[in-house]
């Protein structure tokens, strides 16, 4: 059971308290294939610079290049973009708490700089903070926006939307174009209550649910979640997401989990949104460092 998705990443005090059947896959860019073709994009971007260049092509072709929104969406999309790079080499969060790393000198600084440029160049809507999550879905499915960073939970909605264009999906770009992990969350996780009168039976059941191939496939299909090397019948878009996961080096955490101070995701959201009202990328990164210093357990 120790090889279940995100088991090691969610280890607490040396112990695994929870195991999951699969994972949500979140570092994804859903895109309008017609829009990309109209913009002359015939090769999907893998690096951040290439992605930015393609967003400009989409703007020139008359589309809103990248759909976003206010509420929680802004920071969540940023984490989906940046965390795979942030956590590509070791445990950045532990290094940050130990004082061996800073956000100001990390992948976050590069992605904040890029995002600030997207705002300045009109590659995202400058009024995006006034949009709700549902507005962002509507903006993409209407065909007005060409790209949308969001997790795999949106697949059923896109499948049912009956859009006038075909939707594709690719992994969020890394800094240099090399493959990175997928930001993920445990899906269909199991824990055994301390007060259970049948610990051994419960453990046997959990082991079956997270290790039997047929049980895993059935469970994943019921919610549209994923696990490397496990396939089940799904939509074409669902199959594309599964292929992205299978090609990924692995899974990484988001802005919550062991070793991450509570409320960090809210602070990331705040600082990304601050870019829209004139905060510089450097100041946003410095603010994240200051927040961490005040809130991380020493």
N, C-alpha and C positions, 0 to 999 in steps of 0.2 A: 504493500500500500504506500510505501514511501516514495514511489515514483509517480504518484498521481499528480495532476496539474497543480503547480504552485505550492506543493506541500513543503518543500524546503524554504521557499521564500517567505512562508507564513509560520515558520518555526518560531516558537516563543520560549525563551529560557532553555533552549536545548531540546524542547519537547514539541512534538507535533500534536496539536489538539483537535485538528480538523482535517479531513481529507475530502476531495471533491471528485465528482465523476468527470467533469470537463471544465472548460473555461469559456468565458466570454472573450471574444477577440475584438479589440478596440482600436488598434492603430491602423485604420482603414480609410482610404479616400474613395468614396463612391462618386462616379462621374457619368456625365451625359455623353454617350459615345458620339451622338450626332454633333454636339457642340465641339468636342475635341477634333472631330474630322473637319468641321467647318473652319476651325482655327489652324488647320494644317499640322496638327499634332499626330504624328504617325508612330511615335515611340513613347511609351509611358515613362514619366520621369522617375528616377530613382534617387537623385541627389536633391538637396534643398535648392541649390542654384538653378538646376534644370526645372524644378517645380515652379520657382518664381518666374522664370522665363516663360513657361507655358501659361501661367496665370495672366501674364501680360498679353500673350497671343489671344487668349480667350476674351480679354477686355477689348482688344482691337477688333475682335470678331463680333462684338455687340452683346456679350454675355456678362453677367456678374460672375467673376471668376471663381470666387470661393464664398459659399454660404456659411454664415455663422449667426449668432444671436447673443442676447444678454442672458440673464438668469445664471444658471450654472454652466451653460454651454461653452462660454468663452474659454474659461480655464480648463474645462474637460478636454476640449479640442486641443489646446496647447499641450496638455500632458500626453495626449495620444500622439502628438507630433514629437515632442522632445524627450519623453522618458525612455524610449528604447535606446536613444543615443546616450542619455545621461547615465543609464545603468548598464551600458554595454561592457564596461570593464570594471567588474567588482561591485561592491556595495557602496555607492556614492553616499547614501544617507548616513551610514555608519562613519564614513570618512568625514562627512560634514560635521557630525556631532563631536568627533574627536579633534576637530580643528585642522584636519589634514586636507580639506578641500573647501571651496566656496562656490556659490552659485555664480558669482561674478566672473569666475574663471572656469566655467563649465559649459557644457552643451546648451544649457538654458540661456546663457548670454547670446550665443549664436542664433538661437531660435527667436529670442526676444527681438534681436536686431532685425531679423528677417520679417517678423510679424509687424514691427513698427514700419518697415518699408512698405509692406502690403497696404497698411492703412494710408500712408502718405501718397501712394500711387493709385489709390482707388481700386485695389484688387479685392478688397472686402468693402461692404457697405459702411460708410462712416457713421451711419445711424444704427448700426447693428445692435448696440446695447439696448435699444428700445424694442427689439424683437423678442418674442417668447419662443420657447423650444418648438412649439407647434408651428409658429411662423416660419422657422427655419426649415422644417420638413416641407411645408407648403411651398416655400420659395424654391426648393430643389425640385420637387415633383412637378411644379408648374412649367419647368423648362427654362425659367429665367436665370437660374444659377447653374453653373456648369460643374461645380465640384462641391463635395460635402464630406467633411471629416466627422465620422461618428462610428459607434460600435456596431457589432453584428446584430444587435437587437432590432435594428431598423430594417433588416432584410424582409420580414413578412409584410411590413408596411409598404415597402417599395414593390414587392411582388404583387400586392393587391391594388396598387395605385393606378394601374392602367395608364401609365404615362405614354405620351406620344413619341417617346424616344427610348432607346435601349440603355439600360443602366449597366455599367461595368464597375469594377472595383480593383484597386491596387494598394499595396502597402504604403504607409506614410514614408516619405523620403528621409534618408539618412543624410548626414553632412557630406559624405564623400561618395555616396551611391552604393555602398556595400550593404548587404543584408543585415538587419538588426532584429531583435526580439519583438514580440507583439505585447503591447501593454494589455493586461488581462486581469480578470477577476475570477475567483473560484465560482463555478457553476454547479448547482445541485450538490452542495457540500453536506457532509454528515459529521455529527459529533455524538458522543455517547454521554448521557447525563450521569453525573456522579451518583445520583440517587437510584439509578437503575438496579433492579433486583436480578437482572440476568445479563451481566456484563459480557460474559463469554459468548452467549448466544447473539447478543447485539453486535459484538465484534465480528463474529462469523458472517452475520447479515451484511454489515458494512463492507467487509472484505469482498463478498460476492458482488455487491452492487457496484463497486469501483474497480473490479478486476476482471469480471466475467465479460468477454467480448460482446455477447448478445445482449446482456443487461446494460452494458455501457451504451451500445448503439441505440437501443430502445429509449434509454433515458435522454441521450443527447437529441434524438429526433423529436422528442416530446416538447422540447423548448428551443430547438434550433441552435444548440450550443456545439462546441467543438473539442476535439482532442487529437493530438498528432497521431497519425497512423490509423485512425478510426473513421470509417466512411458509413454513410447511410443515405437513403434516397431522399433527395431534397430538390429545391428549385435550381435553376442554372446559376443564379446569383449565390445561393448557398454553397454550391459546389466550388465556385470561384473563391469564396472566402476560405473554404477548407484547404484548397490548394495553396493559398497564401500562408496559412498556418503550417502546412506540411513542409513548405520551403523555408520557413523561419528558423533561425538558430535556437529559438526557445521562447519563454515567456518572461515578462518583467512586471513588477508591481506599478501601481499608479501613485496617487498622492496620499494613500492611506495604507496602513499595515504596520507590522512590527518595526520598531525603531523610527517611526515617522510620527512626530508630534500631532496630536489631534488638532484639527482645524487647518492643517497645512493646505489642503485642497482649496479651502475658502480663501486663503491668503494668495495662492497662485491665481485664482480667479480674479481677485481684487487687483493684483498687479498687472495682469494681462489687460484687464479692462481699463486700467489707468493709462495705458498706451494710447487709448482713443481720445483722451482729454489732455494729451501733451506731455505726459511723463516720458522721460527718455528711457531707452532700453537699459542703459547702465544704472540709472536710478532704480528701475524696477528690480533688477538683479540685486542691487545693494539692499533694497528693502526686504527681499526674501532672506538675505543673509542676516539682517538685523532681527527679523522675526524669528528665524531659527535659533539664534543665540538666546533670545528671550524665552523660548518655549521648549527647547530640547532638554531632555533629562541629562544631567551631567553625571 
